Amino acid sequence: MLAQAAFELVGPQRAVQFFGVRLVGVNAETGRKLLLSLLAIAVVTLLARGLQALIR
């Protein structure tokens, strides 16, 4: 039996497939945007906590 990757980008629109199940509406572009959004939230949160620590 061949081992299948848990995470794959398939098809012409690079849809995300997780354990053989294609996730509708999730492709490489939307995944990239999601990661960038999460990174921006993390940066803002860390900056806010750093500024609060400086004020105290």
PDB file of N, CA, C and O in Angstrom:
ATOM      1  N   MET A   1       0.849  -1.187   0.000  1.00  0.00           N
ATOM      2  CA  MET A   1       0.000   0.000   0.000  1.00  0.00           C
ATOM      3  C   MET A   1       0.888   1.242   0.000  1.00  0.00           C
ATOM      4  O   MET A   1       1.825   1.340   0.792  1.00  0.00           O
ATOM      5  N   LEU A   2       0.600   2.161  -0.863  1.00  0.00           N
ATOM      6  CA  LEU A   2       1.368   3.393  -0.950  1.00  0.00           C
ATOM      7  C   LEU A   2       0.902   4.385   0.099  1.00  0.00           C
ATOM      8  O   LEU A   2      -0.298   4.562   0.312  1.00  0.00           O
ATOM      9  N   ALA A   3       1.842   5.019   0.742  1.00  0.00           N
ATOM     10  CA  ALA A   3       1.502   6.039   1.748  1.00  0.00           C
ATOM     11  C   ALA A   3       1.111   7.327   1.032  1.00  0.00           C
ATOM     12  O   ALA A   3       1.823   7.793   0.142  1.00  0.00           O
ATOM     13  N   GLN A   4      -0.004   7.885   1.418  1.00  0.00           N
ATOM     14  CA  GLN A   4      -0.476   9.132   0.826  1.00  0.00           C
ATOM     15  C   GLN A   4      -0.135  10.279   1.771  1.00  0.00           C
ATOM     16  O   GLN A   4      -0.274  10.158   2.988  1.00  0.00           O
ATOM     17  N   ALA A   5       0.309  11.384   1.199  1.00  0.00           N
ATOM     18  CA  ALA A   5       0.653  12.553   2.013  1.00  0.00           C
ATOM     19  C   ALA A   5      -0.603  13.085   2.700  1.00  0.00           C
ATOM     20  O   ALA A   5      -1.692  13.047   2.128  1.00  0.00           O
ATOM     21  N   ALA A   6      -0.447  13.579   3.922  1.00  0.00           N
ATOM     22  CA  ALA A   6      -1.574  14.114   4.672  1.00  0.00           C
ATOM     23  C   ALA A   6      -2.071  15.407   4.054  1.00  0.00           C
ATOM     24  O   ALA A   6      -3.262  15.709   4.119  1.00  0.00           O
ATOM     25  N   PHE A   7      -1.175  16.167   3.458  1.00  0.00           N
ATOM     26  CA  PHE A   7      -1.504  17.494   2.921  1.00  0.00           C
ATOM     27  C   PHE A   7      -0.975  17.578   1.506  1.00  0.00           C
ATOM     28  O   PHE A   7       0.209  17.340   1.267  1.00  0.00           O
ATOM     29  N   GLU A   8      -1.852  17.920   0.552  1.00  0.00           N
ATOM     30  CA  GLU A   8      -1.447  18.039  -0.846  1.00  0.00           C
ATOM     31  C   GLU A   8      -2.144  19.233  -1.490  1.00  0.00           C
ATOM     32  O   GLU A   8      -3.231  19.633  -1.073  1.00  0.00           O
ATOM     33  N   LEU A   9      -1.503  19.795  -2.512  1.00  0.00           N
ATOM     34  CA  LEU A   9      -2.124  20.796  -3.364  1.00  0.00           C
ATOM     35  C   LEU A   9      -2.394  20.104  -4.695  1.00  0.00           C
ATOM     36  O   LEU A   9      -1.463  19.651  -5.360  1.00  0.00           O
ATOM     37  N   VAL A  10      -3.667  20.022  -5.085  1.00  0.00           N
ATOM     38  CA  VAL A  10      -4.038  19.246  -6.264  1.00  0.00           C
ATOM     39  C   VAL A  10      -4.811  20.093  -7.262  1.00  0.00           C
ATOM     40  O   VAL A  10      -5.412  21.108  -6.910  1.00  0.00           O
ATOM     41  N   GLY A  11      -4.781  19.656  -8.508  1.00  0.00           N
ATOM     42  CA  GLY A  11      -5.564  20.291  -9.553  1.00  0.00           C
ATOM     43  C   GLY A  11      -4.972  21.589 -10.058  1.00  0.00           C
ATOM     44  O   GLY A  11      -3.972  22.082  -9.536  1.00  0.00           O
ATOM     45  N   PRO A  12      -5.614  22.138 -11.090  1.00  0.00           N
ATOM     46  CA  PRO A  12      -5.086  23.368 -11.702  1.00  0.00           C
ATOM     47  C   PRO A  12      -5.188  24.593 -10.800  1.00  0.00           C
ATOM     48  O   PRO A  12      -4.415  25.539 -10.955  1.00  0.00           O
ATOM     49  N   GLN A  13      -6.129  24.587  -9.865  1.00  0.00           N
ATOM     50  CA  GLN A  13      -6.265  25.735  -8.968  1.00  0.00           C
ATOM     51  C   GLN A  13      -5.574  25.496  -7.637  1.00  0.00           C
ATOM     52  O   GLN A  13      -5.740  26.268  -6.693  1.00  0.00           O
ATOM     53  N   ARG A  14      -4.795  24.417  -7.570  1.00  0.00           N
ATOM     54  CA  ARG A  14      -4.011  24.093  -6.372  1.00  0.00           C
ATOM     55  C   ARG A  14      -4.874  24.017  -5.119  1.00  0.00           C
ATOM     56  O   ARG A  14      -4.551  24.616  -4.093  1.00  0.00           O
ATOM     57  N   ALA A  15      -5.986  23.267  -5.211  1.00  0.00           N
ATOM     58  CA  ALA A  15      -6.887  23.085  -4.071  1.00  0.00           C
ATOM     59  C   ALA A  15      -6.187  22.261  -2.999  1.00  0.00           C
ATOM     60  O   ALA A  15      -5.368  21.394  -3.302  1.00  0.00           O
ATOM     61  N   VAL A  16      -6.517  22.538  -1.753  1.00  0.00           N
ATOM     62  CA  VAL A  16      -5.916  21.815  -0.636  1.00  0.00           C
ATOM     63  C   VAL A  16      -6.668  20.502  -0.441  1.00  0.00           C
ATOM     64  O   VAL A  16      -7.898  20.464  -0.397  1.00  0.00           O
ATOM     65  N   GLN A  17      -5.895  19.438  -0.328  1.00  0.00           N
ATOM     66  CA  GLN A  17      -6.467  18.123  -0.067  1.00  0.00           C
ATOM     67  C   GLN A  17      -5.810  17.604   1.206  1.00  0.00           C
ATOM     68  O   GLN A  17      -4.584  17.543   1.300  1.00  0.00           O
ATOM     69  N   PHE A  18      -6.636  17.229   2.188  1.00  0.00           N
ATOM     70  CA  PHE A  18      -6.159  16.782   3.489  1.00  0.00           C
ATOM     71  C   PHE A  18      -6.619  15.354   3.705  1.00  0.00           C
ATOM     72  O   PHE A  18      -7.817  15.097   3.829  1.00  0.00           O
ATOM     73  N   PHE A  19      -5.673  14.420   3.752  1.00  0.00           N
ATOM     74  CA  PHE A  19      -5.966  12.980   3.873  1.00  0.00           C
ATOM     75  C   PHE A  19      -6.957  12.520   2.815  1.00  0.00           C
ATOM     76  O   PHE A  19      -7.858  11.734   3.109  1.00  0.00           O
ATOM     77  N   GLY A  20      -6.799  12.999   1.593  1.00  0.00           N
ATOM     78  CA  GLY A  20      -7.632  12.572   0.480  1.00  0.00           C
ATOM     79  C   GLY A  20      -8.945  13.315   0.341  1.00  0.00           C
ATOM     80  O   GLY A  20      -9.694  13.050  -0.599  1.00  0.00           O
ATOM     81  N   VAL A  21      -9.251  14.236   1.243  1.00  0.00           N
ATOM     82  CA  VAL A  21     -10.497  15.001   1.192  1.00  0.00           C
ATOM     83  C   VAL A  21     -10.178  16.410   0.714  1.00  0.00           C
ATOM     84  O   VAL A  21      -9.422  17.140   1.356  1.00  0.00           O
ATOM     85  N   ARG A  22     -10.762  16.784  -0.416  1.00  0.00           N
ATOM     86  CA  ARG A  22     -10.526  18.115  -0.965  1.00  0.00           C
ATOM     87  C   ARG A  22     -11.330  19.147  -0.179  1.00  0.00           C
ATOM     88  O   ARG A  22     -12.545  19.013  -0.031  1.00  0.00           O
ATOM     89  N   LEU A  23     -10.652  20.168   0.321  1.00  0.00           N
ATOM     90  CA  LEU A  23     -11.312  21.219   1.088  1.00  0.00           C
ATOM     91  C   LEU A  23     -11.802  22.300   0.124  1.00  0.00           C
ATOM     92  O   LEU A  23     -11.000  23.009  -0.483  1.00  0.00           O
ATOM     93  N   VAL A  24     -13.096  22.417  -0.006  1.00  0.00           N
ATOM     94  CA  VAL A  24     -13.709  23.343  -0.945  1.00  0.00           C
ATOM     95  C   VAL A  24     -13.435  24.781  -0.509  1.00  0.00           C
ATOM     96  O   VAL A  24     -13.638  25.128   0.655  1.00  0.00           O
ATOM     97  N   GLY A  25     -12.983  25.604  -1.427  1.00  0.00           N
ATOM     98  CA  GLY A  25     -12.742  27.015  -1.141  1.00  0.00           C
ATOM     99  C   GLY A  25     -11.366  27.295  -0.559  1.00  0.00           C
ATOM    100  O   GLY A  25     -11.014  28.450  -0.317  1.00  0.00           O
ATOM    101  N   VAL A  26     -10.589  26.246  -0.333  1.00  0.00           N
ATOM    102  CA  VAL A  26      -9.243  26.437   0.202  1.00  0.00           C
ATOM    103  C   VAL A  26      -8.244  26.033  -0.867  1.00  0.00           C
ATOM    104  O   VAL A  26      -8.169  24.869  -1.258  1.00  0.00           O
ATOM    105  N   ASN A  27      -7.484  27.001  -1.331  1.00  0.00           N
ATOM    106  CA  ASN A  27      -6.435  26.702  -2.298  1.00  0.00           C
ATOM    107  C   ASN A  27      -5.146  27.393  -1.845  1.00  0.00           C
ATOM    108  O   ASN A  27      -5.098  27.984  -0.767  1.00  0.00           O
ATOM    109  N   ALA A  28      -4.135  27.318  -2.650  1.00  0.00           N
ATOM    110  CA  ALA A  28      -2.832  27.880  -2.272  1.00  0.00           C
ATOM    111  C   ALA A  28      -2.931  29.387  -2.001  1.00  0.00           C
ATOM    112  O   ALA A  28      -2.312  29.891  -1.064  1.00  0.00           O
ATOM    113  N   GLU A  29      -3.698  30.095  -2.809  1.00  0.00           N
ATOM    114  CA  GLU A  29      -3.809  31.550  -2.642  1.00  0.00           C
ATOM    115  C   GLU A  29      -4.544  31.923  -1.352  1.00  0.00           C
ATOM    116  O   GLU A  29      -4.083  32.784  -0.603  1.00  0.00           O
ATOM    117  N   THR A  30      -5.676  31.283  -1.094  1.00  0.00           N
ATOM    118  CA  THR A  30      -6.415  31.614   0.129  1.00  0.00           C
ATOM    119  C   THR A  30      -5.662  31.149   1.379  1.00  0.00           C
ATOM    120  O   THR A  30      -5.750  31.781   2.432  1.00  0.00           O
ATOM    121  N   GLY A  31      -4.928  30.053   1.259  1.00  0.00           N
ATOM    122  CA  GLY A  31      -4.107  29.596   2.374  1.00  0.00           C
ATOM    123  C   GLY A  31      -3.001  30.589   2.694  1.00  0.00           C
ATOM    124  O   GLY A  31      -2.714  30.849   3.862  1.00  0.00           O
ATOM    125  N   ARG A  32      -2.379  31.142   1.657  1.00  0.00           N
ATOM    126  CA  ARG A  32      -1.337  32.151   1.834  1.00  0.00           C
ATOM    127  C   ARG A  32      -1.907  33.402   2.497  1.00  0.00           C
ATOM    128  O   ARG A  32      -1.286  33.971   3.395  1.00  0.00           O
ATOM    129  N   LYS A  33      -3.075  33.824   2.059  1.00  0.00           N
ATOM    130  CA  LYS A  33      -3.721  35.003   2.648  1.00  0.00           C
ATOM    131  C   LYS A  33      -4.066  34.753   4.115  1.00  0.00           C
ATOM    132  O   LYS A  33      -3.917  35.648   4.948  1.00  0.00           O
ATOM    133  N   LEU A  34      -4.520  33.557   4.431  1.00  0.00           N
ATOM    134  CA  LEU A  34      -4.839  33.209   5.817  1.00  0.00           C
ATOM    135  C   LEU A  34      -3.590  33.268   6.689  1.00  0.00           C
ATOM    136  O   LEU A  34      -3.623  33.821   7.788  1.00  0.00           O
ATOM    137  N   LEU A  35      -2.488  32.699   6.202  1.00  0.00           N
ATOM    138  CA  LEU A  35      -1.242  32.723   6.969  1.00  0.00           C
ATOM    139  C   LEU A  35      -0.743  34.148   7.182  1.00  0.00           C
ATOM    140  O   LEU A  35      -0.274  34.480   8.271  1.00  0.00           O
ATOM    141  N   LEU A  36      -0.835  34.991   6.163  1.00  0.00           N
ATOM    142  CA  LEU A  36      -0.417  36.384   6.299  1.00  0.00           C
ATOM    143  C   LEU A  36      -1.304  37.128   7.294  1.00  0.00           C
ATOM    144  O   LEU A  36      -0.816  37.955   8.063  1.00  0.00           O
ATOM    145  N   SER A  37      -2.585  36.841   7.281  1.00  0.00           N
ATOM    146  CA  SER A  37      -3.504  37.476   8.233  1.00  0.00           C
ATOM    147  C   SER A  37      -3.181  37.064   9.659  1.00  0.00           C
ATOM    148  O   SER A  37      -3.159  37.903  10.559  1.00  0.00           O
ATOM    149  N   LEU A  38      -2.931  35.775   9.871  1.00  0.00           N
ATOM    150  CA  LEU A  38      -2.576  35.296  11.200  1.00  0.00           C
ATOM    151  C   LEU A  38      -1.256  35.883  11.673  1.00  0.00           C
ATOM    152  O   LEU A  38      -1.099  36.197  12.853  1.00  0.00           O
ATOM    153  N   LEU A  39      -0.312  36.033  10.761  1.00  0.00           N
ATOM    154  CA  LEU A  39       0.973  36.645  11.096  1.00  0.00           C
ATOM    155  C   LEU A  39       0.786  38.110  11.493  1.00  0.00           C
ATOM    156  O   LEU A  39       1.396  38.572  12.457  1.00  0.00           O
ATOM    157  N   ALA A  40      -0.046  38.837  10.762  1.00  0.00           N
ATOM    158  CA  ALA A  40      -0.307  40.244  11.087  1.00  0.00           C
ATOM    159  C   ALA A  40      -0.963  40.375  12.461  1.00  0.00           C
ATOM    160  O   ALA A  40      -0.613  41.272  13.227  1.00  0.00           O
ATOM    161  N   ILE A  41      -1.907  39.496  12.779  1.00  0.00           N
ATOM    162  CA  ILE A  41      -2.562  39.520  14.088  1.00  0.00           C
ATOM    163  C   ILE A  41      -1.547  39.244  15.193  1.00  0.00           C
ATOM    164  O   ILE A  41      -1.562  39.900  16.235  1.00  0.00           O
ATOM    165  N   ALA A  42      -0.666  38.273  14.962  1.00  0.00           N
ATOM    166  CA  ALA A  42       0.354  37.938  15.965  1.00  0.00           C
ATOM    167  C   ALA A  42       1.305  39.113  16.193  1.00  0.00           C
ATOM    168  O   ALA A  42       1.671  39.399  17.333  1.00  0.00           O
ATOM    169  N   VAL A  43       1.703  39.791  15.127  1.00  0.00           N
ATOM    170  CA  VAL A  43       2.611  40.934  15.251  1.00  0.00           C
ATOM    171  C   VAL A  43       1.952  42.063  16.035  1.00  0.00           C
ATOM    172  O   VAL A  43       2.575  42.646  16.922  1.00  0.00           O
ATOM    173  N   VAL A  44       0.710  42.374  15.720  1.00  0.00           N
ATOM    174  CA  VAL A  44      -0.006  43.443  16.425  1.00  0.00           C
ATOM    175  C   VAL A  44      -0.181  43.084  17.902  1.00  0.00           C
ATOM    176  O   VAL A  44      -0.026  43.938  18.774  1.00  0.00           O
ATOM    177  N   THR A  45      -0.501  41.833  18.176  1.00  0.00           N
ATOM    178  CA  THR A  45      -0.666  41.392  19.564  1.00  0.00           C
ATOM    179  C   THR A  45       0.637  41.519  20.340  1.00  0.00           C
ATOM    180  O   THR A  45       0.646  42.008  21.470  1.00  0.00           O
ATOM    181  N   LEU A  46       1.733  41.080  19.739  1.00  0.00           N
ATOM    182  CA  LEU A  46       3.032  41.182  20.402  1.00  0.00           C
ATOM    183  C   LEU A  46       3.449  42.631  20.613  1.00  0.00           C
ATOM    184  O   LEU A  46       4.008  42.968  21.656  1.00  0.00           O
ATOM    185  N   LEU A  47       3.185  43.486  19.641  1.00  0.00           N
ATOM    186  CA  LEU A  47       3.494  44.907  19.799  1.00  0.00           C
ATOM    187  C   LEU A  47       2.677  45.528  20.929  1.00  0.00           C
ATOM    188  O   LEU A  47       3.204  46.315  21.715  1.00  0.00           O
ATOM    189  N   ALA A  48       1.417  45.186  21.011  1.00  0.00           N
ATOM    190  CA  ALA A  48       0.556  45.729  22.069  1.00  0.00           C
ATOM    191  C   ALA A  48       1.052  45.283  23.441  1.00  0.00           C
ATOM    192  O   ALA A  48       1.117  46.085  24.373  1.00  0.00           O
ATOM    193  N   ARG A  49       1.398  44.009  23.562  1.00  0.00           N
ATOM    194  CA  ARG A  49       1.901  43.522  24.854  1.00  0.00           C
ATOM    195  C   ARG A  49       3.248  44.162  25.209  1.00  0.00           C
ATOM    196  O   ARG A  49       3.512  44.454  26.376  1.00  0.00           O
ATOM    197  N   GLY A  50       4.080  44.373  24.218  1.00  0.00           N
ATOM    198  CA  GLY A  50       5.368  45.019  24.468  1.00  0.00           C
ATOM    199  C   GLY A  50       5.192  46.450  24.920  1.00  0.00           C
ATOM    200  O   GLY A  50       5.879  46.898  25.838  1.00  0.00           O
ATOM    201  N   LEU A  51       4.282  47.176  24.291  1.00  0.00           N
ATOM    202  CA  LEU A  51       4.008  48.556  24.675  1.00  0.00           C
ATOM    203  C   LEU A  51       3.395  48.630  26.074  1.00  0.00           C
ATOM    204  O   LEU A  51       3.727  49.528  26.848  1.00  0.00           O
ATOM    205  N   GLN A  52       2.510  47.700  26.401  1.00  0.00           N
ATOM    206  CA  GLN A  52       1.931  47.661  27.742  1.00  0.00           C
ATOM    207  C   GLN A  52       3.002  47.405  28.797  1.00  0.00           C
ATOM    208  O   GLN A  52       2.955  47.980  29.885  1.00  0.00           O
ATOM    209  N   ALA A  53       3.956  46.553  28.482  1.00  0.00           N
ATOM    210  CA  ALA A  53       5.044  46.253  29.432  1.00  0.00           C
ATOM    211  C   ALA A  53       5.930  47.481  29.631  1.00  0.00           C
ATOM    212  O   ALA A  53       6.423  47.713  30.735  1.00  0.00           O
ATOM    213  N   LEU A  54       6.134  48.257  28.589  1.00  0.00           N
ATOM    214  CA  LEU A  54       6.951  49.465  28.701  1.00  0.00           C
ATOM    215  C   LEU A  54       6.258  50.542  29.528  1.00  0.00           C
ATOM    216  O   LEU A  54       6.914  51.279  30.264  1.00  0.00           O
ATOM    217  N   ILE A  55       4.956  50.634  29.413  1.00  0.00           N
ATOM    218  CA  ILE A  55       4.198  51.657  30.126  1.00  0.00           C
ATOM    219  C   ILE A  55       4.163  51.357  31.620  1.00  0.00           C
ATOM    220  O   ILE A  55       4.189  52.285  32.428  1.00  0.00           O
ATOM    221  N   ARG A  56       4.106  50.091  32.003  1.00  0.00           N
ATOM    222  CA  ARG A  56       4.006  49.719  33.418  1.00  0.00           C
ATOM    223  C   ARG A  56       5.293  49.916  34.109  1.00  0.00           C
ATOM    224  O   ARG A  56       5.398  49.655  35.307  1.00  0.00           O
TER     225      ARG A  56
END
